[in-house]
Amino acid sequence: MIGRKQSYHGISLGALAVGGHKARRDPFRDNLMEVRHAMPCDSYRGQGQDESDEGYVTRLIDDMEAQIRNAGEDRVAGVIIEPIVGAALGCMPPVSGYLQAVRDLCDRYDLLLIFDEIMCGMGRSGTYYHAWQHENVAPDILLTGKGMAAGHFPISGMLINREIYHVMESVGGFNHGQTFENYPLACAAALAVLNIIDEQKLLKNTSEMGELLMKRLKAEILPLPHVGHVRGGGLFLGLEFVKDKLLKESFGAADEISLSIARLGLDEFNIQFYPCGRSNGKDGDYLIIAPAFNIDEDHVEIIVSRLKALLTAFFSDFKAIR
Ligand SMILES: Cc1ncc(COP(=O)(O)O)c(C=O)c1O
């Protein structure tokens, strides 16, 4: 398999191996199968200041192709990526043209393309159910979970195309089972959630409220000291904190910036954000903002004003401590 650095696909040994989250992989390093990890598509830290999207995509695809060739193209089965990287890169969307270029590369080498949309899918990225639909680049296998039943019930799924289905069928199906697979209650919860999303036109809302939230974050939060970047799509938005905005220098790991901000948010500002980062073992203090699909304009303002007060309070105290 070819995965990417700074990505996460789960804790089972196979999923952990294809992921490129250094801190989470390290304790299990000796037990993981061989996987090559290509460079992530990170427009904030990876793309040169004067580099075009096209030039950056070419550079990333060259790197991915080198990983395939180094592994030996006959030995590689597929490529797995998160179209919008969640916890490992703080809601980093792909630059325009990247997903199509990965698709083309997979087609050229006859590799399966797997999109992990466990975090970014099921409407979270706005407008469509699947994040790949923004670029109209379909995978061969789609992994979905989390938002599938809006978190009210555990359910996840793997969607495969017809070709894979027929191959599986020709070998007698998948000779494994799990205790809770095809669990009717979970499926009923997912169906209910999908119906509500359709009936209440929540995909439209995730897109409209996402645009508004992004606009308000750019106006109110991005100018604050130590907020280096705001990114994402729909209601799947991320902030990256830096010590120095110009140099994009990260805080030290011991400062536990994101975690401390998230704790303060819960303790004193009555708001919850998801802290994450340092997936390459050194950079990245991220906070994910992922509100419910049915928020309205007032909620957007509550999020922005509390976040602003939280960050202002946190960084003024943080400076005083140092
Ligand atoms: C993108 C992504 N893929 C896969 C997983 C793993 O899902 P699970 O923990 O349900 O196995 C997660 C989160 O845990 C995730 O964020």
The ligand as a Tripos MOL2 file, in Angstrom:
@<TRIPOS>MOLECULE
LIG
   16    16     1     0     0
SMALL
NO_CHARGES

@<TRIPOS>ATOM
      1 C1         -9.8690    9.6230    9.0100 C.3       1 LIG1
      2 C2        -10.0760    8.4950    9.9670 C.ar      1 LIG1
      3 N1        -10.0250    7.2440    9.5130 N.ar      1 LIG1
      4 C3        -10.2160    6.2060   10.3320 C.ar      1 LIG1
      5 C4        -10.4670    6.3830   11.6600 C.ar      1 LIG1
      6 C5        -10.6540    5.1830   12.5060 C.3       1 LIG1
      7 O1        -11.9470    4.9730   12.7940 O.3       1 LIG1
      8 P1        -12.2720    4.0100   14.0170 P.3       1 LIG1
      9 O2        -11.5890    4.6410   15.2010 O.co2     1 LIG1
     10 O3        -13.7410    4.0440   14.1130 O.co2     1 LIG1
     11 O4        -11.7060    2.6920   13.6950 O.co2     1 LIG1
     12 C6        -10.5230    7.6740   12.1800 C.ar      1 LIG1
     13 C7        -10.7700    7.9700   13.6070 C.2       1 LIG1
     14 O5        -10.6990    7.3650   14.5440 O.2       1 LIG1
     15 C8        -10.3220    8.7570   11.3110 C.ar      1 LIG1
     16 O6        -10.3540   10.0110   11.7750 O.3       1 LIG1
@<TRIPOS>BOND
     1     1     2 1
     2     2     3 ar
     3     2    15 ar
     4     3     4 ar
     5     4     5 ar
     6     5     6 1
     7     5    12 ar
     8     6     7 1
     9     7     8 1
    10     8     9 2
    11     8    10 1
    12     8    11 1
    13    12    13 1
    14    12    15 ar
    15    13    14 2
    16    15    16 1
@<TRIPOS>SUBSTRUCTURE
     1 LIG1         1 GROUP 0 **** ****
